[in-house]
């Protein structure tokens, strides 16, 4: 089993469009959408949901006012200012630590499990896809990311599939860290802008921190050739493998509107050929050819 | 006044709107970059940084002389940050949420708190305006405490502009809570629309007045406009899909500096926001 995770640091550089395009190049893979906060891959994949499961993300404290004596201990103990003066707990502020629940002298606090989202196993025209939806304003996106990846691994093992293609979240925090552990390598989709480079450097550092091999490709490279060169220089300096560059192409947006990937729209366009080249470069890397036990 | 600039989807132009709006207003502004995983505003505003402070989260320290291995700390911890194995206590600071439960529950008073650095907050100025940004340390997971700390630096009597992180979960909530207005930046594509709708749901839960900026207007379809009309959300500004703007951005420059005709558009945007804060139903402000 092998897994490639597509990341970017900066949002909106083209992670999902490129992940979707890669799906055209492999017949023995499954897709995993690890951007559970703002998942978009399903918009290109038209998933036919086969299995839907609630995500129990944690617990939330609720005060039972019949038992509460307003002693104030919970207000004193809560580090997250979730207990308001009228002894009502703000579920958005509640961290789910359970300290008030455990220490209330009147046992007046309940601590029910809350459903924080859903995850799905779906059929798509490219094969199986595991994806999820975190509820609005919910926590624990890192745990949901870990869960969809774990489910993808189970399916891979059962069906003897070769590769997991994971569309990752933006940033470098909790969900990103949850999306990359145990992966063979990450491919960072960058763009030739000062922000793109700044954010690439931070994801590169993160990959280095967790000892995961990193590659980079530049989307819309022709927007600014100096910045594209700067990305190549940075990649060289930081031991990030440069996997290729893609020209600006309005087909990315056009394909999105049609619910397709760019390969399906026109497999011979400059952008499609460039994406294919990047795919070949990525899959030829030694890091992508280490088969792990799932 | 606090205006939080958010989006759901990443890369729609939050930083573009935040920095150009701040620069257009010119005075009495504080820009607060709360995208602590990937702070970018500084690249466009070149602030003079005057101070830098670490953001520290408390994590447990165990006094082995007092500990009786009763395991109460391990039992209360919902984050798996403490393990008691035989006569040994192991802590995992990276998993700790700093709830203080272990310290509160320990009958022997054997738990005290040490420091874990999550990141830092830098403060400085851009001419006569103020600048604050947070930065999560690489490898750390907890960004909300840094964002919450930045928000304590909001100044009364100033226009505080927050550059929020993407998404809809805890870091975004932290960067929206307490705002007088949330400006949602989107692009007119299916991805932009899908994530805008998630962001709108988030703002509605927090009950904050909000409006939309369409960036790269003309690149995709009319889905966002149809959605805004249906939901009754005002579209306060459209920034066209223009290669020149993309190039200005790519070099780390401000649109309003290179294309001064945009300054009035950003001032209009601010005027609309002001009117909507006073009267969220103000039909003159962006409703079409």
Interface residues (C-beta under 8 A of the other chain):
Chain A: X8 X9 X10 X11 X12 X13 X16 X37 X38 X40 X43 X58 X59 X77 X79 X80 X92 X95 X96 X97 X98 X99 X102 X103 X134 X136 X137 X138 X139 X141 X142 X169 X170 X171 X172 X173 X174 X175 X176 X177 X191 X192 X193 X194 X195 X198 X199 X202 X205 X206 X209 X210 X223 X224 X227 X250 X253 X256 X257 X259
Chain B: X8 X9 X10 X11 X12 X15 X36 X37 X38 X40 X43 X44 X76 X78 X79 X97 X98 X99 X100 X101 X104 X105 X136 X138 X139 X140 X141 X142 X143 X165 X166 X167 X168 X169 X170 X171 X173 X177 X187 X189 X190 X191 X194 X195 X198 X201 X202 X205 X206 X219 X220 X221 X243 X246 X247 X249 X250 X251 X252
